[in-house]
C-alpha cells in the first residue's frame, strides 16, 4: 500500500465512530438484504420445470448475468470514496447469487432425472452440495452420478475458479484504483483551497456507491 492509500485508510479510521458505524452498516445491509431476497425466492418460487436444454441455456445466461454484475460492481468499487467497503459489499452480493444459481440447477436436475446424485436432493440439500463443491470440502455424502450432473458440477468448479482467482484479482485492482483516485481528488482539492460550505467533502460524500 502506497503512502497515499495509507492516508485514505487513516482518514477513514479518523472518522467519527458514529459515521464509521453507519458506513459499515450500509456496506453490510445492502448485500444482506439482497441475499435474503434471493434465498426467499429460491425457497418460494415453484420449480416444476424439467431439466432440459432450456435449463442449461438459462444457467449459461445466469452466469453471463453474474459476469455483467461483476463488471458493474468493479466500476462501482473503483469510483467509490470507500472502495474497500464497496468491494466487500460487491463480493457479498455476487457469491450468494452464484451459489443459488447452481443450487437451482442441481435441484431441477434431480427432480427431472431422479438418481442423478447418490441421494435425492431437497432445496437445502442442493445448496449444501453447491457449497461443498465451492469450498472443495467434498465430504462424499452427496456426489453426481450421471453425465448431466457431473457436467454441471464441472461447470460450477470452473466458475468457482474464476470467482476465486480472476474476481479476487479484479476486485483488488479496482480497490487500488479507487484509493488512487481518492488520493488524486483530495490532492486537487488541497491545491484548489478550501471547498465551499455546501460542497461535499470527497468525491461522493459518505456514499458507498459510484460517483457521477
C-alpha positions in Angstrom: 0.0 0.0 0.0 1.4 3.4 -1.0 1.6 6.4 1.2 -1.4 8.0 -0.4 -3.5 4.8 0.2 -2.4 4.7 3.8 -3.6 8.3 4.1 -7.0 7.3 2.9 -7.2 4.4 5.3 -6.1 6.7 8.2 -8.8 9.2 7.1 -11.4 6.5 7.4 -10.0 5.4 10.8 -10.2 9.0 12.0 -13.8 9.5 11.1 -16.2 9.8 14.0 -17.2 6.4 15.4 -20.8 7.0 14.6 -20.1 7.8 10.9 -17.8 4.7 10.6 -20.5 2.5 12.1 -23.1 4.0 9.6 -20.8 3.3 6.7 -20.1 -0.3 7.8 -23.8 -0.9 8.4 -24.7 0.4 5.0 -21.9 -1.7 3.4 -23.3 -4.9 5.1 -27.0 -4.1 4.9 -27.2 -4.0 1.1 -25.8 -7.5 0.4 -27.7 -8.9 3.4 -31.0 -7.7 2.0 -30.1 -8.9 -1.5 -29.0 -12.3 -0.1 -32.2 -12.6 2.0 -34.3 -11.8 -1.1 -32.5 -14.4 -3.2 -32.8 -17.1 -0.6 -36.5 -16.3 -0.1 -37.1 -16.5 -3.8 -35.2 -19.8 -4.0 -37.4 -21.5 -1.5 -40.7 -19.9 -2.6 -40.6 -19.9 -6.4 -42.1 -23.1 -7.9 -39.6 -25.3 -9.6 -41.6 -27.8 -11.6 -39.9 -27.4 -15.0 -37.8 -30.3 -16.2 -34.1 -30.1 -16.6 -33.5 -29.6 -20.3 -31.5 -27.7 -22.9 -33.6 -24.6 -21.8 -32.3 -25.1 -18.2 -28.7 -25.2 -19.5 -29.2 -22.1 -21.6 -30.7 -20.4 -18.5 -27.7 -21.4 -16.4 -25.3 -20.0 -19.0 -27.3 -16.8 -19.2 -27.3 -16.6 -15.5 -23.5 -16.9 -15.4 -23.3 -14.1 -18.1 -25.6 -12.0 -15.9 -23.2 -12.6 -12.9 -20.3 -11.5 -15.1 -22.2 -8.4 -16.1 -22.9 -7.7 -12.5 -19.3 -8.2 -11.6 -18.2 -5.7 -14.3 -20.7 -3.1 -13.0 -19.6 -3.7 -9.4 -16.0 -3.4 -10.3 -16.6 0.0 -11.8 -18.6 1.0 -8.7 -15.7 -0.1 -6.5 -13.1 1.9 -8.4 -15.3 5.0 -8.3 -16.4 4.7 -4.6 -14.9 7.0 -2.0 -14.6 3.9 0.2 -13.6 1.2 -2.2 -12.7 -1.5 0.4 -16.2 -1.3 1.8 -17.8 -1.3 -1.6 -15.7 -4.4 -2.6 -16.8 -6.4 0.4 -20.4 -5.5 -0.4 -20.0 -6.5 -4.1 -18.5 -9.9 -3.3 -21.2 -10.5 -0.6 -23.8 -9.9 -3.4 -22.2 -12.0 -6.1 -21.4 -15.1 -4.1 -25.0 -15.9 -2.9 -26.2 -15.3 -6.4 -23.7 -17.8 -7.9 -24.4 -20.4 -5.2 -28.2 -20.2 -5.6 -27.9 -20.3 -9.4 -26.1 -23.7 -9.3 -28.3 -25.0 -6.4 -31.4 -24.4 -8.6 -29.8 -26.3 -11.5 -28.9 -29.3 -9.2 -32.4 -29.3 -7.7 -34.1 -29.2 -11.1 -31.8 -31.9 -12.5 -32.6 -34.3 -9.6 -36.4 -33.7 -10.0 -36.2 -34.2 -13.7 -33.8 -37.2 -13.6 -34.1 -39.0 -10.3 -30.9 -40.8 -9.4 -28.6 -38.1 -10.8 -27.0 -37.9 -7.4 -26.2 -40.5 -4.8 -29.3 -39.4 -2.8 -32.4 -37.3 -3.6 -31.9 -33.6 -3.2 -34.2 -31.2 -1.4 -33.6 -27.5 -2.0 -31.5 -27.3 1.1 -29.5 -30.4 0.0 -28.9 -28.7 -3.3 -27.5 -25.6 -1.5 -25.4 -27.8 0.7 -23.9 -29.7 -2.3 -23.2 -26.4 -4.1 -21.3 -25.0 -1.1 -19.3 -28.2 -0.7 -18.2 -28.0 -4.3 -17.4 -24.3 -4.0 -15.4 -24.8 -0.8 -13.7 -28.0 -2.3 -14.5 -29.8 1.0 -16.0 -32.8 -0.7 -17.5 -34.9 2.2 -18.6 -37.5 -0.3 -22.1 -37.9 1.2 -23.6 -36.4 -2.0 -22.0 -36.9 -5.4 -23.1 -36.6 -9.0 -23.7 -39.9 -10.8 -25.0 -39.1 -14.3 -23.2 -37.3 -17.1 -25.5 -34.2 -16.8 -24.9 -33.9 -13.1 -21.2 -34.2 -13.5 -21.1 -31.7 -16.3 -23.0 -29.2 -14.2 -20.6 -29.8 -11.3 -17.6 -29.3 -13.6 -19.2 -26.0 -14.9 -19.5 -24.9 -11.3 -15.9 -25.8 -10.5 -14.8 -23.7 -13.4 -17.0 -20.8 -12.3 -15.6 -21.2 -8.7 -12.0 -21.0 -10.0 -13.0 -17.9 -12.0 -14.6 -16.3 -8.9 -11.7 -17.1 -6.5 -8.9 -16.3 -8.9 -10.0 -13.7 -11.5 -12.6 -11.9 -9.5 -10.4 -11.5 -6.4 -7.7 -10.1 -8.6 -10.1 -7.7 -10.4 -11.6 -6.5 -7.2 -8.2 -5.9 -5.6 -7.2 -3.9 -8.7 -10.5 -1.9 -8.5 -9.8 -1.1 -4.8 -6.3 0.1 -5.7 -7.7 2.3 -8.5 -10.4 3.7 -6.2 -7.8 4.5 -3.5 -5.5 6.2 -6.1 -8.5 8.2 -7.4 -9.4 9.3 -3.9 -5.9 10.4 -3.2 -5.7 12.3 -6.5 -9.1 14.0 -5.9 -8.1 15.1 -2.4 -4.7 16.4 -3.7 -6.6 18.6 -6.3 -8.9 19.8 -3.5 -6.0 20.9 -1.4 -4.4 22.7 -4.3 -7.6 24.5 -5.1 -8.1 25.7 -1.5 -11.0 25.0 1.0 -14.3 23.9 -0.5 -17.4 26.0 -0.2 -19.6 25.1 2.8 -22.2 23.3 0.6 -19.7 21.3 -1.3 -19.4 17.6 -0.2 -16.1 16.6 1.4 -14.7 14.0 -1.0 -15.7 12.6 -4.4 -19.1 11.5 -3.2 -19.6 12.5 0.5 -20.0 9.3 2.6 -21.9 7.4 -0.2 -20.6 3.9 -0.9 -22.0 4.0 -4.4 -20.4 5.1 -7.6 -19.6 8.7 -8.4 -21.2 10.7 -11.2 
